[in-house]
Amino acid sequence: MIRLLCIPGSTRTDAFSKRLARAACALVGDSGGEATCIDLRDFPLPLYDGDLEAAHGLPEPALRLRALLRQHDALLVVTPEYNASLPAVLKNALDWLSRPDPAEPGVSAFRDKVAGVLASSPGALGGQRALVHLRQVLMNLGCLVVTEQFALGNAGSAFAPAGGLADGKQAAALQKVVQRVLHVAQRLRQ
């Protein structure tokens, strides 16, 4: 069974990215995988600072998040769109995760990870501009980012009361991304 870590890129309590992440995680189980959906609020990280790292090493929340990432085969990152890009809290988490760990020299937490990218926005574009940046960052970190992606526009009215997507076409598009990530991760495992 493929284990997938889902990281919503917002700390706001009822963020659209968190709602989309929960909807995607429900589809992971339906597709034969196992999902872990986190909240970045549970991993309070200082802004990345090389001097801080040199003096104190990786912060404890970064070590916990890194260990969690290493326990999963695949990654699904759900970003809101802030000023046509990804939010600072998400980029900061990715930056800390990318740092070398003295306990595991040369080991990247992103090595051999298949990743899918999703976005949500109250606007009509659904975060498509942020997806370009997110894809670029994840590829630079060494992830194999699947071609399929999903941008949820008008997110304020997109969710059904049960938490999934209200529109069947959008739900199918989201499921396609989830299934592709799981499929590629399974093929790489073989």
N, C-alpha and C positions, 0 to 999 in steps of 0.2 A: 504494500500500500504506500502510495506517495504521500509524504507529509508536506503540507504547504503552510508557510507562515504568511499571514496577511497583515500588512502595516498600513493603517489609515494615517494620512499625513496631517491630521489636525488634532488639537487637544480639546477643542470646544465640545461640550457635553453631547449635544445633539447634532454634531456636524454631519453634513451630507456625505462626506467621505467615510465616516464611521458607519452610517446607514448603508451605503453602497458596499462597504467591506463586509458587513454582516450578511447582506443579501448574497454576495459572492461566496462567502464561507458556507452558507447553506447549500449552495450548488456544488461545492467541493464534495461534500458528503454524498450527495445524490449521484455524483460521477465516480464514486469509488475511492476517493481520497480522504485524507484526514486533515482538517484545517485547525490552525491556531490563529485567532484574531487578537491582536494586542491593542493596547491603548498607549500611545507615547507618553501620556501623563504618568503612567506607571514607571517610566524610565526618565526621571528628570535629569537632563544633561546640561552642563554648563555650555556656553558658546565655545566652539572649538578654539583652542589657544595653544599653540606649540610650546610656549613657555610653561603653561599649566601642565601639559603632558610631560614635558621634560622633568619638571619638578616632582610630579606626583604619579605619573603613569596614567593608565586609562582609568577613568572614573568607574566606580562600582556599577552604576546603571549601564554603562557601555559594556562592561564585562558580562553582565547578565544578559543583555540583549544580544551580544555576540554569541554567547553559548546557546541561546535559543535559536538564533539563525543557523548555527552549525548543526543543530539537531533536525533541521528540515531539508528536504530535497529541493523545494521550489519556493518561490517568493511571489507574492502578489502585492503590489504597492498601489495604493489608492490615494491620489492627490487632489486636493482642492486647487483652484487656480487663483493665485494672488498676483495681480499686476502682470498677467500673461506668463507666469512662471510658477514654480513650486514654492510652498511656504518655507520659511526659515527653520521651523522646528523639524520638518522632514529632512531638509538638506543637512542640518546639523547632526541629526541622528545618523544619516548615511556617512557623513564625514567621520564621525567617531568610530563607526563600524569599519571604516576602511583603514584605520590605523593599524600598524603592526603590533602584535602582542608579544612581548618579550618571552612569555611562557610558551609560545608557539611560533618561533621565528620562521619567517617565510610562508606562513599559512595564512591564506586569505579566507575570511568568513564567507566571501562571495564565490569562492572557487567551486566550479561545477554546478552552480545554481541556475536553474531555469527561472525566468521572471516574466510576469505579465504586468501590464500597466493599465490602470483605470483612472478616470478622473470624474469629478462631479463639480457642477457649478450652478448657481441660480440663473446664470445667463444662458443664452441660446446655444453657444458654442460648446458648452459642457466641459470646458477645461482642456480643449484640444491643444492649445498653445503650451500649456504646462506639460502635456504628455511628451512633447518634443524634447524638452529639457530633461525630464525624468528619464526617458529612454536613453538619452546621451550619457547621463550620469551613471546609470546602471550598467550600460555597455562598457564604459570606461573602467568600472570596478571589476569587470570580468564576467558579468552575467550574460547568459544567452537569453536575450529578450525576444519573446515570440513576436511575430509580425502582427498578429491580431491584437487589437486594443479596443477599449470602450470608453466613450466620453458621454456622460449623462448630463444633458442640458435641461434647463428648467427643473432642477432637482427638487425645488420646494414643493412641487406637485407630482413628482414621479413615483412616489412610494405608495404601495397599497397598505391598508391598515395592519396587515400581518407582517409587514416589513420587507417583502419582496418588491419587485418593480411592478407597477400597475399595468404598464403597456407590454403586451405579449411579444412584440418585435424587439423591444429593448431587453426584455428578459432573455430572449433567445440569443441576442448579440452578446450579452454578458456571459451566458452559459458557454457560448462558443469560445470565448477567451479562456475561461476556466478549464474547459475540456482540453484545449490546445496546450495549455501549460502542463496539465497532468500527463497528457499523451507524450509530449516531448521529454518530460522528466522521466517517465517510465522507459522510453526508448533509450535514453542516455544511461539509465541504470543497467540495462541489459548489456 
